[in-house]
Amino acid sequence: MSTFQAPKGTYDLLPPNSATYLAVREAISGPLKNSGYGYIETPGFENVELFARGVGESTDIVTKEMYAFETKGGDKLALRPEGTASVLRAALEANLHKGGNLPVKLWYSGSYYRYERPQKGRYRHFSQVGAEAIGTEDPALDAELIILADQAYRSLGLRNFRILLNSLGDKECRPVYRAALQDFLRGLDLDDDTRRRVDINPLRVLDDKRDAVQRQLTGAPMLRDYLCEACKAYHEQVRELLTAAGVGFEDDEKLVRGLDYYTRTTFEFVHDGLGSQSAVGGGGRYDGLSEMIGGPALPSVGWALGVDRTVLALEAEGIVLDIPAATAVYAVPLGEEARRVLFGTVTALRRAGVATDFAYGGKGLKNAMKSANRSGARLALVAGERDLADGVVQLKDLESGEQTPVALDAVVDEITRKLG
Ligand code: AMP
């Protein structure tokens, strides 16, 4: 071990398990790539003010969890705690929304950073794949995103997840509800922190996990009763489209989520095998965010799915992904001359697209065959001096143990034929 360890709340992805993370990212991005979403990558840090305004001054993410710092040049930056604000900033900066081709549909994959209290499923560095559809108000777009996430989880074999759905209203009806909720909450017995939250973001109080708070919330005004006709009709359409697509969901009137920018549709994917950190993904509509960060009105919707928790969900359901072995052919040279010749064959095989590895370091036959078996390869290519003198190499099927000599100049063809 070195003197150093991964920082608290972080962990390293190492082979062979890291292949599962790659496969999860692939599975989540697959349906997006297939549905008109283009790939976007933004920097790992941004002006801290983007998140303060975009994510919300009153959120835990901004007040407690942001890795904010000042550079030598005096810039106030923060490691990105989430993806939406950055993606929207980038889209606006590049004028992707101009030219009449709305919505702008983007997907991303990357690392995010939150100074959280680490526990299983909650890390300080984690990984998300996300999608944003910018500039269009259409319930079919909200439905599309939820359907694509459902498709992604199902393609991984996941079954024990649920979709929670709610509407948070819009700038017409939400303020009326907010005031009514504040009136109610101010009559309760709450600690100072929670009272402050009542002033700044009362909806978040509904989300408080503590029993002492939850018990007092019986009889609180519900947003459902305050939704304006337009919001009700919009939400009803999202629900109908999901139902028509065969995607089940549960109405959850208390679902408000931890980011301030959501309006109308909000949703969360929860997995029942994960204990307290049960949210594997979430998202919603954020019609006001563009204006909050200085852009034009651009009604938008998006989600982010957590890669780490999706991997934990796979484990919870006992799902082992069928990931093909990284190596198909393993070459074992016996002696100097064979080393030179087989290294050439390995290069030729790789150029022909065959995943090939080589016994480096002058290992003996026994050790080299052990490495061949560990690599998961189907075939081993073994050659010693006598083989080379005969102009052949030995091709060994590592499953059946069967070994046949193959002419050196035919070996690439023979192997590509065998591997199909
Ligand atoms: P959020 O951006 O908070 O809506 O989170 C979206 C998804 O990212 C969550 O459902 C989790 O799967 C994942 N996520 C958020 N925070 C963390 C964290 N600290 N550690 C691991 N995964 C996280």
Residues whose N, C-alpha, C, O or C-beta is under 5 A from the ligand:
A	BS01	AMP	E82 R114 E116 G121 R122 Y123 R124 F126 A279 V280 G281 G282 A304 L305 G306 D308 R309
